Amino acid sequence: MKKTKVLHVCGTGSGVGKSIIVAGLCRIFKQEGYNVCPFKAQNMALNSFITKEGGEIGRAQAVQAQAAKIQPSVDMNPVLMKPTSDRKAQIIVRGKAIGNMDVLTYVNYKKELIKTVCASYQRLRKKYDLIIMEGAGSPAEINLKQHDIVNMKMAQYAKAPVILVGDIDKGGVFAWLCGTLDLLTKNERKHVKGLLINKFRGDRRLLSSGINFLEKKTEKKVLGIIPYFKNIRIPEEDSIPLNEYNNSKTTRDITISVIHLPHISNFTDMDPFQKEKDVSIKYVNEPQQLKMSDIIIIPGTKNTLADLAWLKKANLAAAIKANTTATFIIGICGGFQMLGNTISDPLNVESRLIKNKGLSLLNITTSLGQRKVTHQIKGKELSFGIDISGYEIHHGKTKIDSSVNAFCEITQRGNKSAKILDGARSQDGRIWGTYIHGIFDNDVLRQNFLNQIRKNKNLTISGKNTVFDPDREYDNLAILLKNNIDMDCLKKIIDKGV
C-alpha cells in the first residue's frame, strides 16, 4: 500500500494566510498529479459550507477542496465551532450541530473529539496520497496546548513535517517566528522544517539581512517570501477585508451597502459582486453610511435576535425602513428573518433572547427550532423563471402570509426532488429575502437583478453575464506560490517526513 504523504501548515497567529497557502499548495500538487486533499481538525469560523451530503464544514476547507478539484467532505473539517457570543459557540461534529457549549464545557469535550478527529484523518489517508493539513491560530498558545487537537498534537499524531507561516504585513514577523519556535518544546520544534514569510510588499533584497539572521537564529530554512496580492480572488476564511472594501476611492455606478452585523456569517455571499466593474461594496454600521445606497443587504448571522436588537439600538433599523422607496433591500438567511414581523427563539437555540419584533417589511414570521437545515439545493427564482443553486444553513422556520409572493421554489434538496417555496418578495419586488446562501453566485440571476437597477438609473444594460472562473484564480495562486517558494526543498521536506 502506497504511504500517504502529509504536510502541516501552521501559523504564528490567526489571519497570517494559512488557508490561502493551503489552497495554493493543493492546486500545485493537483497539477503535479497528486491525489491531494486538505484537512483542518478544528476550525472556528462563521463562514461555512454545506457538502453534497448535507454536512456543514468551514468554508475555507471547501475552497481548498475546490482548489484540489475534489468534493468537500466532513472529514476535511471534522470539528467546526461557530461563535454565538463571546463565551459560547455552536459545536458541529462531522457536519452536524450537536449544541452550544461554553469554553470550559468544550475543553472537557475535546477529550472525546480527539478520537473523532483522528478517525477522520485516517479515512482521508485511505483515499488520498497527499494531505495538506492546516493549523489554527498559533501552535504556541501556552494556555491551549494542553488540550490541542489541531496544531502540534495533530502534527505529532500524523508524523507530519510542519512549515510555519508569518505575516510580515502586520509587522514584527521576525520576533513572531522566533518567539513561536522558542515557545515550542524541543520535540515540537523538530517537526518544524521550514519557514514562510507571507504578504511582503517591496523589494525582497531589503530582507536579506533579516533572512540571514532568522535562519541562523532558528536553524530553520526560509522556504519562501510570498508577495502581498490583490489581483487573485480567493474567498476569505472569516474576516471581512474592510480596508479593501471601505477605503476604495473608486467611484462606481451602483453602490451596495452590507450591514456589518456583530455576528455576521457567510459574508462571502457578497463576493460575486466583486466581479462587476460598475458595482462597489461597503460594509456599514452607522445610519448615515446608508445614504446613496442602491442596494442594502442584511446578511446572515449566527445570533439573529441579538443582531436584530443591535440593528435597532444603532438606529440602522429605522434608517433601512426609511430607504424602502428608493433602494432595493435584501435579506439573506438571518437577514431574511429580520425583514419579517417577529422572530422567536423559544428553545434558546441561539441566545437567551426569546422574541423580538422584526422590521415588518415582509409579512412573515419566524421561529427558531432545534433542527438545523443543511442542504445543497437547486431551484427556480419565481419572478423571471431563472434556474438557481446554493445551500441552506438555518434553524429558522418561516411562515409566509398568503399576501406575500415567494422568492423561489426549491426543486432539489441534496439528491432528492423537492417542491418547497423559499423566501419572500414584496409586491413591487424592491424588498426580498431568502434562506439560500450563494444566491448571487448564480450569474444569470445576479445580472438580471443588477440590470433592473441599471435600467432605473439610465445606465448601460449588461448584455452578457460576468462569469467568474475559480479555476483561473487557483491557477494564478499556484503560479504565485511556485514562483516564490523553493518547491524542490518543500518536496524534499514532504518526502522525508519527520
C-alpha positions in Angstrom: 0.0 0.0 0.0 1.3 3.4 -1.0 2.3 5.5 2.0 0.3 8.8 2.3 2.4 11.9 2.4 1.5 14.8 4.7 2.4 18.4 5.3 1.2 20.6 8.2 0.9 24.4 7.6 0.9 26.2 10.9 1.0 30.0 11.5 2.4 32.5 14.0 -1.2 33.6 14.6 -4.7 33.9 13.1 -5.0 35.7 9.8 -1.5 35.2 8.6 -2.6 33.4 5.4 -2.5 29.7 6.3 -5.8 28.9 4.5 -4.8 30.6 1.2 -1.4 28.9 1.2 -3.0 25.5 1.8 -5.4 26.2 -1.1 -2.5 27.2 -3.3 -0.5 24.1 -2.4 -3.5 21.9 -3.0 -3.7 23.3 -6.6 0.1 22.9 -7.2 0.2 19.3 -6.1 -3.0 18.5 -8.0 -1.4 19.9 -11.1 1.6 17.6 -10.5 -0.6 14.5 -10.4 -1.1 14.0 -6.7 -4.5 12.9 -5.3 -4.4 15.7 -2.7 -6.8 16.9 -0.1 -7.0 19.5 2.7 -7.5 18.8 6.4 -8.2 21.0 9.4 -9.0 19.1 12.5 -10.8 22.0 14.2 -11.9 25.3 12.8 -13.6 28.3 14.3 -15.4 30.2 11.7 -18.7 31.8 10.9 -18.3 31.2 7.1 -19.4 27.7 6.5 -20.3 25.5 3.5 -22.7 22.6 3.0 -21.3 19.4 1.5 -23.1 17.3 -1.1 -24.3 15.0 1.7 -25.6 17.9 3.8 -22.8 18.2 6.3 -21.5 21.6 7.5 -17.8 22.5 7.3 -15.6 25.6 7.3 -15.8 27.4 4.0 -12.0 27.5 3.9 -11.8 23.7 3.6 -14.5 23.8 0.9 -12.3 26.3 -1.0 -9.2 24.2 -0.5 -11.1 21.1 -1.8 -12.2 23.1 -4.8 -8.5 24.0 -5.4 -7.7 20.3 -5.2 -10.5 19.6 -7.7 -12.3 17.2 -5.3 -15.7 17.2 -3.5 -15.5 18.6 0.0 -16.3 16.2 2.8 -16.9 16.5 6.6 -13.7 14.5 7.2 -11.7 17.5 5.9 -13.0 19.6 8.8 -14.4 17.2 11.4 -14.9 19.9 14.1 -16.3 23.3 13.4 -17.0 26.0 16.0 -19.4 28.8 15.2 -19.4 31.5 17.9 -22.8 32.7 19.1 -21.4 35.1 21.7 -18.0 36.0 23.3 -18.2 32.9 25.6 -20.3 30.3 23.7 -20.2 28.6 20.3 -22.2 26.1 18.4 -20.2 22.9 18.0 -20.5 21.0 14.8 -19.0 17.5 14.6 -18.6 15.7 11.3 -21.1 18.1 9.7 -23.9 18.0 12.3 -24.6 20.5 15.1 -24.6 18.9 18.5 -25.4 22.0 20.6 -23.9 25.2 22.1 -21.1 25.0 24.6 -19.2 27.4 26.8 -15.4 27.4 26.8 -14.9 25.1 29.8 -17.5 22.6 28.6 -15.9 22.4 25.2 -12.4 22.0 26.6 -13.6 18.9 28.6 -15.4 17.6 25.5 -12.2 17.8 23.4 -11.0 14.6 25.1 -13.7 12.8 23.2 -13.2 14.8 20.0 -9.6 13.8 19.5 -10.9 10.3 18.6 -13.3 11.8 16.0 -10.5 14.0 14.6 -8.0 11.1 14.3 -10.7 8.8 12.7 -11.4 11.5 10.0 -7.7 11.8 9.3 -7.3 8.0 8.9 -10.3 7.9 6.5 -8.6 10.6 4.4 -5.3 8.6 4.4 -7.1 5.7 2.7 -8.4 7.9 -0.1 -5.6 10.4 -0.8 -1.9 10.1 -1.4 -1.1 13.7 0.0 -2.8 15.5 2.8 -2.2 19.2 3.3 -3.1 20.0 6.9 -3.8 23.4 8.4 -3.3 24.6 11.9 -5.4 27.1 13.8 -4.2 30.4 15.3 -0.8 29.8 16.8 0.8 26.5 18.0 2.5 28.3 20.8 -0.6 29.4 22.8 0.5 28.2 26.3 -3.0 28.1 27.7 -4.3 26.0 24.8 -1.5 23.5 24.2 -2.6 21.0 26.9 -5.9 20.3 25.0 -4.7 21.0 21.5 -6.2 18.9 18.7 -5.3 20.9 15.7 -1.7 22.2 15.8 1.4 20.3 17.1 -0.5 17.5 18.7 -2.1 16.8 15.3 1.3 17.1 13.6 2.8 14.6 16.1 -0.1 12.2 15.6 0.2 12.3 11.8 4.0 12.4 11.9 3.8 15.5 9.7 6.5 17.9 8.9 5.5 21.5 9.7 6.1 24.7 7.9 5.5 27.9 9.9 3.9 30.9 8.3 4.4 34.5 9.5 2.7 37.7 8.2 5.2 40.5 7.6 2.4 42.9 6.6 1.3 43.0 10.3 4.9 43.9 11.4 7.2 42.1 13.8 7.4 38.9 11.7 11.0 38.1 12.8 10.1 38.3 16.5 6.9 36.4 15.8 8.6 33.5 14.1 11.5 33.3 16.6 9.1 33.7 19.6 6.7 31.0 18.3 9.6 28.5 17.8 11.1 29.4 21.2 7.7 28.5 23.0 7.5 25.1 21.4 9.0 22.1 23.1 12.2 20.5 21.7 10.2 17.7 20.2 7.7 20.1 18.6 10.5 22.2 17.1 11.8 19.0 15.4 8.6 18.9 13.4 9.1 22.4 12.0 11.1 22.0 8.9 10.8 25.4 7.3 9.5 29.0 7.5 7.4 31.1 5.1 7.1 34.9 5.2 3.8 36.0 3.8 2.3 39.2 2.5 5.5 41.0 1.7 5.4 44.4 0.0 8.5 45.9 -1.6 12.0 44.9 -2.7 13.0 41.5 -1.4 16.6 42.5 -1.3 15.8 44.6 1.7 15.0 41.4 3.6 18.4 39.7 3.1 19.9 40.6 6.4 16.7 39.6 8.3 16.5 36.3 6.5 20.2 35.5 7.3 19.6 36.3 10.9 16.4 34.3 11.0 17.9 31.2 9.6 21.0 31.4 11.8 18.9 32.1 14.9 16.2 29.4 14.3 18.3 26.9 12.3 15.3 26.6 10.0 15.3 27.4 6.3 13.1 30.2 5.0 11.4 28.4 2.1 9.9 31.5 0.5 8.7 35.1 0.7 5.1 35.4 -0.7 4.2 38.8 -2.0 1.1 40.7 -1.0 -1.5 40.4 -3.7 -4.9 41.9 -4.5 -5.5 40.6 -8.0 -6.3 36.9 -7.1 -9.8 36.4 -5.8 -9.9 33.6 -3.2 -12.7 33.7 -0.7 -11.8 34.9 2.8 -12.0 32.5 5.6 -13.5 34.5 8.4 -12.6 38.2 8.3 -14.0 40.8 6.0 -11.3 42.7 4.2 -12.8 46.0 5.2 -9.8 48.1 4.1 -10.3 46.7 0.6 -14.0 47.4 0.5 -14.4 50.6 2.5 -11.2 52.5 1.6 -11.6 52.1 -2.1 -11.5 55.6 -3.8 -13.1 54.2 -7.0 -16.5 55.7 -7.7 -18.8 53.3 -9.4 -22.4 53.4 -10.7 -24.1 51.0 -8.3 -23.4 51.1 -4.5 -24.2 48.1 -2.3 -24.3 48.6 1.5 -23.9 45.5 3.5 -24.9 45.7 7.2 -21.9 44.7 9.3 -23.7 42.7 11.9 -21.8 41.8 15.1 -22.3 38.1 14.4 -22.2 38.3 10.6 -21.8 34.9 8.9 -21.3 33.8 5.3 -20.3 37.3 4.2 -18.8 35.5 1.2 -22.4 35.7 -0.2 -21.4 39.1 -1.4 -18.2 38.1 -3.2 -19.8 37.7 -6.6 -20.5 41.4 -6.8 -16.7 42.0 -6.9 -16.9 40.6 -10.5 -19.0 43.6 -11.6 -16.9 46.5 -12.8 -19.7 49.1 -12.1 -20.5 47.9 -8.6 -18.9 48.9 -5.3 -19.5 47.3 -1.9 -19.2 48.8 1.5 -19.8 47.4 5.0 -21.7 49.8 7.2 -22.6 50.1 10.9 -23.9 53.6 11.1 -27.2 55.1 9.6 -25.5 57.9 7.7 -23.5 55.3 5.7 -26.6 54.1 4.0 -27.0 57.4 2.0 -26.9 56.9 -1.7 -27.2 53.2 -1.5 -28.8 51.4 -4.4 -28.9 48.1 -2.6 -29.0 47.4 1.2 -28.2 43.8 2.2 -28.8 42.4 5.6 -26.6 39.2 5.6 -26.6 36.0 7.6 -25.8 35.9 11.3 -25.1 33.3 14.0 -27.2 35.2 16.5 -30.3 36.7 14.8 -32.1 38.1 17.8 -29.1 39.7 19.3 -28.1 41.3 16.0 -31.7 42.5 15.4 -31.5 44.2 18.8 -28.2 45.8 17.8 -29.7 46.9 14.5 -32.4 48.8 16.4 -30.1 50.2 19.0 -27.7 51.5 16.3 -30.7 53.2 14.6 -30.0 51.2 11.5 -33.4 49.5 11.5 -35.1 52.9 11.2 -32.6 54.0 8.5 -33.3 50.8 6.5 -37.0 51.3 6.7 -36.6 54.9 5.6 -35.0 53.7 2.3 -37.7 51.4 1.1 -38.9 53.6 -1.7 -35.5 54.4 -3.3 -33.5 51.3 -2.5 -33.6 47.5 -3.0 -33.5 45.8 0.4 -32.4 42.2 0.6 -32.1 39.8 3.5 -30.2 36.5 3.4 -30.9 33.8 6.0 -30.9 35.7 9.3 -31.2 38.9 7.4 -34.3 37.5 5.7 -35.8 36.7 9.1 -35.2 40.2 10.3 -37.3 41.6 7.4 -40.4 40.0 8.9 -42.8 40.8 11.7 -41.4 38.7 14.5 -38.6 36.3 15.3 -38.9 33.9 18.3 -36.3 31.5 19.8 -38.4 29.6 22.4 -35.7 26.9 22.9 -32.9 29.4 23.2 -31.1 27.9 20.2 -29.0 31.0 19.5 -29.2 33.1 22.7 -31.2 33.8 25.9 -33.5 36.2 24.0 -36.9 34.7 23.4 -38.6 37.1 20.9 -38.2 40.3 19.1 -40.1 42.4 16.6 -38.6 42.5 13.1 -38.6 45.3 10.6 -42.0 44.4 9.3 -41.0 44.9 5.7 -42.3 41.5 4.7 -45.4 39.8 6.1 -43.6 36.8 7.5 -42.9 35.3 11.0 -40.0 33.1 12.0 -39.5 30.6 14.9 -36.1 29.0 15.5 -36.1 25.3 16.1 -33.6 22.7 17.4 -33.3 21.0 14.0 -30.7 22.6 11.7 -31.5 22.6 8.0 -28.3 21.9 5.9 -28.7 21.1 2.3 -27.3 21.9 -1.1 -30.2 23.0 -3.3 -31.4 23.6 -6.8 -34.4 25.6 -7.7 -36.1 28.3 -9.7 -36.4 32.0 -9.0 -40.1 32.7 -9.5 -40.3 36.3 -10.9 -38.2 35.6 -14.0 -38.0 31.8 -14.0 -34.2 31.7 -13.5 -32.6 28.5 -12.5 -30.6 28.8 -9.3 -28.4 26.7 -6.9 -26.9 27.3 -3.5 -27.1 25.9 0.0 -29.2 26.3 3.2 -27.9 26.6 6.8 -30.6 27.7 9.2 -32.5 26.8 12.4 -35.4 29.0 11.4 -38.8 28.0 10.0 -40.6 30.9 8.4 -44.3 31.3 7.7 -45.2 33.4 4.7 -48.5 35.2 4.6 -50.7 34.4 1.6 -50.5 38.0 0.5 -46.7 37.7 0.0 -45.0 36.2 -3.0 -42.3 33.5 -2.5 -38.9 34.3 -3.8 -38.1 30.9 -5.3 -39.1 27.2 -5.4 -36.6 24.6 -4.3 -36.8 21.7 -6.7 -34.0 19.6 -5.3 -32.5 19.2 -1.8 -29.4 17.1 -1.7 -30.1 14.2 -4.0 -33.9 14.3 -3.5 -36.5 16.0 -5.6 -38.5 18.7 -3.7 -41.2 21.2 -4.1 -40.6 23.8 -1.4 -41.3 27.5 -1.6 -38.5 29.6 -0.1 -38.1 33.3 0.8 -40.5 36.2 0.2 -40.8 39.2 -2.1 -42.8 42.4 -1.7 -45.4 43.2 -4.4 -43.1 45.8 -6.1 -40.1 43.5 -5.9 -37.9 46.0 -4.1 -37.7 44.0 -0.9 -37.0 40.3 -0.8 -35.3 37.7 1.2 -34.2 34.1 1.0 -32.6 31.3 3.1 -30.3 30.4 0.2 -26.6 31.2 0.6 -24.6 31.6 -2.6 -27.6 33.1 -4.3 -25.5 35.8 -6.1 -23.1 33.1 -7.4 -25.9 32.5 -9.9 -24.6 34.7 -12.8 -27.9 35.0 -14.7 -29.8 36.0 -11.6 -27.2 38.5 -10.4 -27.0 40.1 -13.8 -30.8 40.3 -14.1 -31.1 41.9 -10.7 -28.3 44.4 -11.4 -29.9 45.3 -14.8 -33.1 46.3 -13.0 -31.0 48.9 -11.2 -29.1 49.9 -14.3 -32.3 50.5 -16.1 -33.7 52.6 -13.2 -30.6 54.7 -13.2 -30.4 55.0 -17.1 -27.1 53.1 -17.1 -25.8 50.8 -19.7 -27.6 47.4 -19.5 -25.2 44.5 -19.4 -25.9 42.2 -22.3 -23.8 39.3 -21.1 -23.2 37.6 -17.8 -20.0 38.3 -15.9 -18.7 34.7 -15.3 -16.2 34.1 -12.6 -13.8 31.3 -13.2 -12.4 30.0 -9.8 -10.1 27.6 -11.6 -8.3 30.5 -13.1 -7.9 32.1 -9.7 -6.5 28.9 -8.2 -4.1 28.5 -11.1 -2.9 32.1 -10.6 -2.4 31.4 -6.9 -0.4 28.3 -7.8 1.8 30.3 -10.1 2.4 32.9 -7.5 3.4 30.3 -4.8 5.6 28.3 -7.2 7.5 31.5 -8.2 8.1 32.4 -4.6 8.7 29.1 -2.7 11.6 26.8 -3.0 9.4 24.0 -4.2 12.3 21.5 -4.6 13.1 22.0 -0.9 9.4 21.8 0.1 9.0 18.5 -1.8 12.1 17.0 -0.1 10.5 18.0 3.3 7.3 16.2 2.4 9.1 13.2 1.1 11.3 12.8 4.1 8.6 13.5 6.7 9.6 13.6 10.3 
